[in-house]
Amino acid sequence: MKRFAGMMIIAVLALCLTVTADMVFTRDGHVHQGKISLGTNYTVRVVAPGSTNVVTATNLLRAVFGPDVIAMPWHHIGPFGASGFDEAHDKAFLNEAAVDLKKEYGNLKWKEANFIDGMVHVLSAEPNSATYLYRIIHAASPITLDASLGSNDSIKLWLNGRLILNNKVLRITVPGQDRVRLELVKGENKLLIKVTNGQVSSSFYFKTQRRGAWSASRAVPTAGIMTWDGSFTPVQV
């Protein structure tokens, strides 16, 4: 798998990625060479010429989606109830500077979610409550992403343990209500969002933009095989 990215020519045509026929894609037992159709569920096995090694999920994403930024699936936990809206927004219901996805809080535990970036997702109808969202973003080198956010109602955002957005407000979710710059470091970046609900239903919107980059909504490596367990939607920004 040496210099795997260099073995492919990538072109974007409608809703397909075109690659060289050196790669073998299998879906439901069928062999597909040359393209991956988007927006459907996949189990993909990729074999490089002269090798029986299966490309790992991370390497496949880097090779196909260009490479220097990989956003992993979201996890969420909540709702955490409070006596009022202010308390729900202000109170730290967990260690916000160092998230532990294995830790449980009463009957609440972290769950993985198929939240696709660029869409509004409903979280909870419990009034005066908070829901947390967490994901890892891998960067091959230091880079800045512009993030567009929306929330119902208030929102906080931490990057690598540092609070960079704190907006206590009552509103409905609209894309672009808040905008922040995510200064990613090389390697693993930890993104935490807290959405506080007032009286209706909480929801959130999140999308990053960087010229020439690709983002994958969901990708799960299983025993060396690439699995999209949900709709897979790369978006060029």
Secondary structure in CASP SS format (residue, H / E / C, confidence):
PFRMAT SS
TARGET T0000
AUTHOR 0000-0000-0000
METHOD secondary structure of the structure
MODEL  1
M C 1.00
K C 1.00
R C 1.00
F H 1.00
A H 1.00
G H 1.00
M H 1.00
M C 1.00
I C 1.00
I C 1.00
A E 1.00
V E 1.00
L E 1.00
A C 1.00
L C 1.00
C E 1.00
L E 1.00
T E 1.00
V C 1.00
T C 1.00
A C 1.00
D C 1.00
M C 1.00
V E 1.00
F E 1.00
T E 1.00
R E 1.00
D C 1.00
G C 1.00
H E 1.00
V E 1.00
H E 1.00
Q E 1.00
G C 1.00
K E 1.00
I E 1.00
S E 1.00
L C 1.00
G C 1.00
T C 1.00
N C 1.00
Y E 1.00
T E 1.00
V E 1.00
R C 1.00
V C 1.00
V E 1.00
A C 1.00
P C 1.00
G C 1.00
S C 1.00
T C 1.00
N C 1.00
V E 1.00
V C 1.00
T C 1.00
A H 1.00
T H 1.00
N H 1.00
L H 1.00
L H 1.00
R H 1.00
A H 1.00
V H 1.00
F H 1.00
G C 1.00
P C 1.00
D C 1.00
V E 1.00
I E 1.00
A E 1.00
M C 1.00
P C 1.00
W E 1.00
H E 1.00
H E 1.00
I E 1.00
G E 1.00
P E 1.00
F E 1.00
G E 1.00
A C 1.00
S C 1.00
G C 1.00
F H 1.00
D H 1.00
E H 1.00
A H 1.00
H H 1.00
D H 1.00
K C 1.00
A C 1.00
F C 1.00
L C 1.00
N C 1.00
E C 1.00
A C 1.00
A C 1.00
V C 1.00
D C 1.00
L C 1.00
K C 1.00
K C 1.00
E E 1.00
Y E 1.00
G C 1.00
N C 1.00
L E 1.00
K E 1.00
W C 1.00
K E 1.00
E E 1.00
A E 1.00
N C 1.00
F C 1.00
I C 1.00
D C 1.00
G C 1.00
M C 1.00
V E 1.00
H E 1.00
V E 1.00
L E 1.00
S E 1.00
A C 1.00
E C 1.00
P C 1.00
N C 1.00
S E 1.00
A E 1.00
T E 1.00
Y E 1.00
L E 1.00
Y E 1.00
R E 1.00
I E 1.00
I E 1.00
H E 1.00
A E 1.00
A C 1.00
S C 1.00
P C 1.00
I E 1.00
T E 1.00
L E 1.00
D E 1.00
A E 1.00
S E 1.00
L E 1.00
G E 1.00
S E 1.00
N E 1.00
D C 1.00
S E 1.00
I E 1.00
K E 1.00
L E 1.00
W E 1.00
L E 1.00
N C 1.00
G C 1.00
R E 1.00
L E 1.00
I E 1.00
L E 1.00
N E 1.00
N E 1.00
K C 1.00
V C 1.00
L C 1.00
R C 1.00
I C 1.00
T C 1.00
V C 1.00
P C 1.00
G C 1.00
Q C 1.00
D E 1.00
R E 1.00
V E 1.00
R E 1.00
L E 1.00
E E 1.00
L E 1.00
V C 1.00
K C 1.00
G E 1.00
E E 1.00
N E 1.00
K E 1.00
L E 1.00
L E 1.00
I E 1.00
K E 1.00
V E 1.00
T E 1.00
N E 1.00
G C 1.00
Q C 1.00
V C 1.00
S C 1.00
S E 1.00
S E 1.00
F E 1.00
Y E 1.00
F E 1.00
K E 1.00
T E 1.00
Q E 1.00
R C 1.00
R C 1.00
G C 1.00
A C 1.00
W E 1.00
S E 1.00
A C 1.00
S C 1.00
R C 1.00
A C 1.00
V E 1.00
P E 1.00
T E 1.00
A C 1.00
G C 1.00
I E 1.00
M E 1.00
T E 1.00
W E 1.00
D C 1.00
G C 1.00
S C 1.00
F C 1.00
T C 1.00
P C 1.00
V E 1.00
Q E 1.00
V C 1.00
END
